[in-house]
């Protein structure tokens, strides 16, 4: 059994970014074109920035007694100034205003996979001397599983009122006036909705990108399989039964994040329920 732990970090500078709109006025609200006669002016620049810091741990067991497994855990923090167009570039002349959580970031990620060859049949702990017929039924079974668990997406709270006020092409964020954390979150109110308010006329909100964290996910997949030898060497059938999201855990979708939306702070979607499938494969 091997246990590894380490730090992984990276810093990105001069990242190629799609920026729009260069025709935005130099001051807010955006009431006039910087270059009269043009509408939207978009272009690629090399002024993007990012930073990643992560603690990574891994436990691995090579196969012995029919069992092998790998378990991995990552705690990380990923920041940038525009990993999604709808969350960055609110004010193109000051990219620092859009420095915040990366849209693909998850604070915690845990995954594990194992394969266990059941100890029944010829050459196993139980049933080593059973007849070929019973061995064909009881022997050769294998159980495997993959589990993935992660904390939620980092989400930005935007404001329709602010959009009308500053007249930008990208949704401005709302102001944060209190902590969005709740001790008893529910799908009816995933975060403290009173923690956000529309900013005063003429400016965007001061809440950071990724100010709230959505629901996490937990998905265990399980499979059991058996190989059947046939009349010719090297030929075999494999039967396989698989369950995805085996315990039928509800993985909730992200809450509404538009301040003026009717679903602000509420969750109305969820991920895939448990699904099962059977398969038969012939290899030769």
C-alpha distance (Angstrom), angle and dihedral (degrees) to the residues before:
residue distance angle dihedral
X1 . . .
X2 3.82 . .
X3 3.80 127.8 .
X4 3.81 121.0 -166.1
X5 3.79 128.4 -176.9
X6 3.77 127.5 177.0
X7 3.76 149.2 143.8
X8 3.78 124.4 -106.8
X9 3.76 121.4 -170.1
X10 3.77 137.6 165.0
X11 3.77 139.2 178.6
X12 3.78 123.2 -155.5
X13 3.78 123.4 -159.4
X14 3.79 132.7 171.5
X15 3.81 90.3 21.0
X16 3.79 114.7 175.9
X17 3.80 108.5 -108.7
X18 3.78 135.2 179.6
X19 3.80 104.3 -127.0
X20 3.76 127.3 -169.6
X21 2.97 143.3 -153.8
X22 3.83 108.6 25.9
X23 3.77 87.3 164.2
X24 3.80 89.1 68.7
X25 3.79 112.5 121.6
X26 3.80 117.5 -104.4
X27 3.80 92.0 -115.6
X28 3.79 133.6 41.1
X29 2.94 137.2 -80.0
X30 3.80 91.2 54.7
X31 3.80 96.8 -129.8
X32 3.79 101.7 147.2
X33 3.77 140.3 32.6
X34 3.77 115.4 -102.6
X35 3.77 88.3 -144.7
X36 3.83 108.8 35.3
X37 3.77 114.9 -140.9
X38 3.83 93.8 37.1
X39 3.78 129.7 88.0
X40 3.80 119.7 -164.0
X41 3.81 115.8 1.4
X42 3.80 113.6 -166.4
X43 3.77 129.2 177.5
X44 3.78 146.8 157.0
X45 3.77 118.9 -99.6
X46 3.80 135.7 176.6
X47 3.78 98.6 -133.0
X48 3.81 102.5 102.1
X49 3.81 122.0 124.3
X50 3.79 134.3 -163.8
X51 3.78 140.6 170.2
X52 3.79 132.2 -165.0
X53 3.81 129.0 -172.7
X54 3.78 121.2 177.0
X55 3.79 140.8 170.6
X56 3.79 110.1 -149.4
X57 3.80 128.1 -168.9
X58 3.80 127.6 -178.3
X59 3.81 132.3 -175.3
X60 3.80 117.5 -168.5
X61 3.79 131.6 -178.5
X62 3.78 119.1 -171.9
X63 3.77 117.3 -141.8
X64 3.80 115.9 -70.1
X65 3.79 128.8 146.7
X66 3.79 85.5 9.4
X67 3.82 95.1 -61.6
X68 3.80 131.1 110.5
X69 3.79 128.5 162.5
X70 3.78 145.3 165.7
X71 3.81 125.9 -156.4
X72 3.81 124.1 -173.3
X73 3.79 133.3 -175.4
X74 3.81 129.1 -174.8
X75 3.78 129.2 -172.5
X76 3.80 109.4 -172.0
X77 3.77 148.1 160.2
X78 3.81 119.8 -150.9
X79 3.79 122.4 -174.9
X80 3.81 134.4 175.4
X81 3.78 142.5 150.0
X82 3.78 100.3 -113.5
X83 3.82 122.0 -0.7
X84 3.81 89.3 151.7
X85 3.76 126.6 37.8
X86 3.79 93.6 -139.6
X87 3.81 91.4 55.3
X88 3.79 100.9 40.1
X89 3.79 140.3 51.6
X90 3.78 94.7 44.7
X91 3.81 88.4 148.2
X92 3.78 109.2 18.7
X93 3.80 95.1 -163.4
X94 3.83 92.4 62.4
X95 3.84 111.6 37.2
X96 3.83 90.3 175.0
X97 3.80 87.8 77.9
X98 3.81 88.0 68.3
X99 3.81 98.0 51.0
X100 3.80 107.0 125.9
X101 3.80 148.2 104.9
X102 3.79 116.0 -23.1
X103 3.79 112.3 -113.0
X104 3.81 91.4 -128.6
X105 3.82 93.8 49.9
X106 3.80 123.6 117.4
X107 3.79 117.7 -176.6
X108 3.81 94.2 -147.5
X109 3.81 128.3 26.8
X110 3.80 124.9 175.4
X111 3.78 126.3 177.3
X112 3.76 134.6 168.8
X113 3.77 137.4 176.2
X114 3.78 131.3 -173.8
X115 3.78 139.8 177.9
X116 3.80 120.7 -156.8
X117 3.78 122.7 -174.7
X118 3.80 104.6 -150.9
X119 3.84 111.5 -121.3
X120 3.81 97.6 -122.9
X121 3.80 128.3 110.4
X122 3.78 139.0 21.9
X123 3.81 112.8 -5.6
X124 3.81 92.5 11.0
X125 3.79 133.7 110.4
X126 3.81 92.9 -100.5
X127 3.75 125.7 39.1
X128 3.78 99.1 14.3
X129 3.80 90.6 146.6
X130 3.79 100.4 39.7
X131 3.77 119.6 127.0
X132 3.82 120.2 -95.7
X133 3.79 93.7 -104.5
X134 3.83 93.8 56.9
X135 3.79 90.2 41.1
X136 3.78 88.5 55.6
X137 3.80 89.0 56.2
X138 3.82 103.0 36.1
X139 3.80 104.0 26.6
X140 3.78 132.1 77.7
X141 3.82 99.2 34.0
X142 3.79 119.6 147.1
X143 3.80 129.4 -168.5
X144 3.81 120.5 -157.9
X145 3.78 136.4 171.8
X146 3.78 141.3 -176.6
X147 3.81 119.6 -161.3
X148 3.80 125.4 -171.2
X149 3.81 124.7 -175.5
X150 3.78 127.5 170.7
X151 3.77 140.1 164.5
X152 3.78 118.2 -111.5
X153 3.79 135.8 -78.7
X154 3.78 119.6 -88.2
X155 3.80 108.5 -115.9
X156 3.80 133.9 -164.4
X157 3.79 123.0 -138.9
X158 3.81 111.2 -134.8
X159 3.80 132.0 -168.4
X160 3.79 129.3 -139.2
X161 3.80 89.6 -164.8
X162 3.79 90.4 56.9
X163 3.80 91.0 48.1
X164 3.79 91.1 57.1
X165 3.80 90.3 45.5
X166 3.81 100.8 50.5
X167 3.82 97.6 28.6
X168 3.81 96.6 -141.1
X169 3.80 125.8 153.9
X170 3.80 93.6 -128.9
X171 3.79 119.5 64.1
X172 3.81 110.5 -101.0
X173 3.77 117.8 -134.2
X174 3.78 124.7 -114.7
X175 3.79 126.8 -112.0
X176 3.79 117.4 -95.1
X177 3.81 111.0 -137.7
X178 3.82 100.9 167.2
X179 3.79 141.9 7.0
X180 3.82 113.3 -63.3
X181 3.80 92.1 -151.5
X182 3.81 120.5 115.0
X183 3.80 126.7 -167.4
X184 3.81 92.7 -149.6
X185 3.78 107.2 37.2
X186 3.78 119.8 -176.8
X187 3.78 137.9 170.8
X188 3.81 87.6 -99.5
X189 3.82 91.1 59.2
X190 3.79 116.0 7.8
X191 3.79 94.8 174.0
X192 3.78 136.8 13.0
X193 3.80 100.7 -78.0
X194 3.81 92.1 -171.9
X195 3.82 88.1 65.2
X196 3.82 89.9 79.7
X197 3.78 133.1 63.0
X198 3.79 138.2 171.8
X199 3.81 112.0 -91.3
X200 3.80 121.5 -118.1
X201 3.83 116.2 -84.7
X202 3.77 115.5 -77.1
X203 3.80 102.0 31.0
X204 3.77 141.5 66.1
X205 3.78 123.4 -111.4
X206 3.78 123.7 -84.3
X207 3.79 99.2 -135.8
X208 3.79 113.7 115.4
X209 3.77 126.5 -115.8
X210 3.78 108.3 -90.8
X211 3.80 94.4 23.2
X212 3.82 92.9 154.6
X213 3.79 132.2 40.9
X214 3.77 122.1 -136.0
X215 3.82 128.5 -143.7
X216 3.76 119.4 -62.8
X217 3.79 126.3 -126.5
X218 3.80 133.3 -123.2
X219 3.80 118.4 -174.4
X220 3.82 123.7 169.4
X221 3.81 115.8 -174.2
X222 3.80 119.9 -167.5
X223 3.81 133.0 -170.7
X224 3.78 135.9 -180.0
X225 3.77 121.4 -165.7
X226 3.79 141.5 174.0
X227 3.78 132.7 -163.2
X228 3.81 119.4 -141.6
X229 3.78 119.7 -160.8
X230 3.78 116.8 -140.4
X231 3.76 136.2 -161.3
X232 3.79 97.6 -72.7
X233 3.80 126.7 60.9
X234 3.80 112.5 -107.0
X235 3.80 93.1 21.0
X236 3.79 120.1 109.2
X237 3.76 145.6 156.8
X238 3.78 121.2 -134.1
X239 3.79 122.1 -157.6
X240 3.80 115.1 -161.3
X241 3.82 133.2 -176.6
X242 3.80 117.1 -170.7
X243 3.79 134.7 -173.2
X244 3.79 121.5 -167.8
X245 3.80 115.0 -157.8
X246 3.79 85.1 7.8
X247 3.83 96.5 -169.6
X248 3.82 92.1 45.6
X249 3.80 91.7 -121.4
X250 3.81 114.2 -176.2
X251 3.80 110.4 -121.1
X252 3.78 105.4 -166.3
X253 3.79 122.6 -144.3
X254 3.79 124.6 -124.4
X255 3.80 120.6 -72.0
X256 3.79 123.7 -114.2
X257 3.79 110.9 -85.9
X258 3.82 103.5 -174.3
X259 3.80 106.0 109.7
X260 3.79 93.7 -143.4
X261 3.81 95.3 39.1
X262 3.79 121.6 116.8
X263 3.82 89.2 -128.1
X264 3.82 96.1 48.0
X265 3.80 107.6 153.1
X266 3.81 92.2 -1.3
X267 3.81 129.8 116.8
X268 3.79 120.7 -143.5
X269 3.82 102.4 159.9
X270 3.79 137.3 66.5
X271 3.78 138.8 -175.4
X272 3.77 131.2 -103.8
X273 3.83 118.6 -50.4
X274 3.78 123.0 -136.2
X275 3.78 113.8 -56.6
X276 3.81 128.1 -173.0
X277 3.76 133.1 -162.4
X278 3.78 138.4 177.7
X279 3.77 125.2 -147.9
X280 3.79 140.1 -176.3
X281 3.80 120.5 -162.8
X282 3.80 129.9 -172.8
X283 3.81 116.2 -154.0
X284 3.78 124.2 -172.0
